Amino acid sequence: MMWERFLSERARLAAPSAVRELFRWAGSDVISFSGGMPDPATFPAEELLEIISDVLRERPQSALQYSLTEGIYELRDEIARLSRAHAGINAGPENVLVTVGSQEAIELVARLFIDPGDAVAVENPTYVAALQSWRAYAPRFVGVPLDERGMAVEALEERLRRLRAEGIRVKLVYTIPTAHNPCGVTMPLERRKRLLEIADEYDLVIVEDDPYSYLLFEGPAEPPLKSLDRSGRVIYLSTVSKFLAPGLRIGWVVASEEVISWLAAAKQALSLCTPSLMQYVVAESLRRGLALRQIERVRELYRRKRDAMLAALRDYMPDGTSWTRPRGGMFVWVTVPRGVDTRRLLDVSLRRYRVAFTPGHYFFVESPASSTMRLNFTYPSVEQIEGGVRWLSLALRELIEGAPNV
Ligand SMILES: Cc1ncc(COP(=O)(O)O)c(C=O)c1O
């Protein structure tokens, strides 16, 4: 049976990305810098076991029942508290929609706002699974470059001005302002304010995807765009995936009540509700302080891993290679000497050295820079980071010099 001929146009547009292939390397004999996975040693299994059994003992009837599409009240309330305390976002439970990871929220946003041909601005490069979700809705992506200070908002403004002159209106901007995936960079306060001004001037919706602000290792945390949002145009997404456990699949949206009710209508068609048991478990994790303790633990561990990766890059990478210095998150973005295609490098580093990473190519919506790559530092151990970067540098030297240099 050849299923191709039955596929909808939407399914074709959402064809599996090559980047997903790379996840299968994790857990094998390969040192993997490729996925975006937490260190499984951080998962608080014992504490969660206790919480799960308490929840099932104390409220089996609601924990195992369908729940409101918006999410159970206890969790929406805890998330609103966390958003106020951690992020300075002025939100109540009515401003929260609980989702199946923030990935579901990304999909819901597309369902709500994107018609075929709509212009949508994204950082170039950006989070690949957002692109995969949104591609099915056939938008016209407008790529905005990044530098060490996140999205170049001046370049965004320039693009918006030119597009407006052509009669094209950009509807929304998707941004990961803190500890960007894939680049690791964080947007400073001044740029955040400017982005909000531009959004007001051009009447844009801002989708702020913020899974990583809980993982800032140093320096004062920049306030989320949502906390500075006076006109209510920011839709804020976050998740417990990076500090508690991604297998819980609990994420959320913070937005105006009107947007929450539209998103809830879209979610009803997609999944009815987020698993009730997991919602109670996360609400309890927040209420008992487990989530905050986890944030502290995970930050400390990932800071050490980040330092190990930066030190290894400095020690081993050949001249002409540069990389970002993330203050948080999970990734370092590396640019190798021009002329080296990191897709070829991956081939060599996997075959000869058993080291995987994600070539930068897949994260771009336009003008892909094929001499870039994303390295994850949270999943591998410190020893694997040191050894793996050394092996990777040997693979790179092989390509640069055209001969093994072991
Ligand atoms: C920028 C960004 N957004 C969303 C997600 C998805 O997170 P979740 O596990 O909550 O679906 C990720 C995960 O890697 C991410 O990096």
The ligand as a Gaussian input file, in Angstrom:
#p B3LYP/6-31G(d) Opt

LIG

0 1
 C       11.901000      26.638000      22.128000
 C       11.111000      25.436000      22.537000
 N        9.777000      25.503000      22.570000
 C        9.026000      24.444000      22.921000
 C        9.613000      23.234000      23.253000
 C        8.706000      22.061000      23.559000
 O        8.639000      21.794000      24.891000
 P        7.543000      20.828000      25.507000
 O        8.292000      19.625000      25.994000
 O        6.939000      21.610000      26.626000
 O        6.531000      20.487000      24.474000
 C       11.000000      23.114000      23.230000
 C       11.642000      21.829000      23.525000
 O       12.765000      21.559000      23.182000
 C       11.776000      24.248000      22.859000
 O       13.103000      24.212000      22.798000

